[in-house]
Amino acid sequence: MNKIYLISNVKQGGKTYLEYLRPALNALRSHYDCVILQTTNVGISRVEAEQLLNHPVEEVGLDFIETIKSHVVISNDGWVARILDDSNFAIFIAHGSVGMPVKDQYYFSELLSYWDAIVSSSRSLSDLIKMGLQLYRPDRHAGRVGNATKTLRSEFRKTNIISVLPVKIPEPFKAAPDIQRVPEKCVVGLLPTQVGICPSGASLYENMGVVINSIKSQIPHAQFILRPYMTDFTRPYVSEVCEQLSQYPWIKIDTTKGSSQDFYQQCDKLITDASSGGVSFMLNTCKLPIYYVPETNESHPVVTAWLEQMQNLLPIARKGNDLKDLILGFELITPEQSYAIYKTFYESEYGERHHPDEVFLDLVQQQHESDFRCFVIDALGKANEFEDQKSSLQLS
């Protein structure tokens, strides 16, 4: 059997990011000799990783990864490709169930440009990755961006963006679930994304007063759960915000670092700035999130593109009054109306996507000629679009 390496290297990623490797492993383990490598960057032990994947896991250093040559390498960490030998066919599994309105105008292409294939689970994410590479590679060629760090791989290569059904979402709802509303009870989840991801002035932390006061003005009895990004607990700024908010008896800080699903089930409503967890909340509960994406003084092509993608698909607030209107509307919306919005979003983002078992096996076997390519970006940033002819899975 041919050997395939699957590498887990997300800093303090824990089980959340390790789970991105599981669909690839499940698709390939009966066909190939799959070797799971885990570095010391991750937030779980080798034993925990083995239990989650039901597969042996080897702990290695980055120096070992540099020695891998002429293999297919799959990773959950965008940075890993920078240290891979150029002879490997490198596949990155992109994070999140949807694109995000981030401040990086190249959409992390300084990392993504080293990969031969990027597996993306939604149309918005695929489009933003394509846009980022199209902007980055010409600027990189012209010397307007990038650093002089020497790498083992070239970032000027053919990169395939591959279509797949989301690797981490539950089965779709077939009808509006029976959501029980308890009078005088409303728990609002606050889900900021990682510090530094949003444009200046747009993070939930920077707008916490506006967000909480807007909600309280419409739902005076609302209680809140703030769930910081797992690696942000050590940041003094985040610690200070948490300390200030914890003084209010109706605000709880989620320090458990537990399952996202447990957090979603506690929330009646959820506000985020850019986290794909907002969409995950909707996919897990059929309850609508609100994205608070305030107008800033700066123009960001990625934020603009994301707003254009999502303006008719997700509830988005640009200022406090928008948030007040949305919160009031959510109090009046029926489960059937909420389900209709969920269904439209699901079909728009994931309709006609394919099961990971089929996608990963085909990608490993055909590589640059995969049937599931939606875009191919060349070394200069030019994109060619492909329409796959496979049968598809659709929401009924």
Order of alpha helices (4+ residues) and beta strands (2+ residues): beta-alpha-alpha-beta-alpha-beta-alpha-beta-beta-alpha-beta-alpha-beta-beta-alpha-beta-alpha-beta-alpha-beta-alpha-beta-alpha-beta-alpha-alpha-alpha-beta-beta
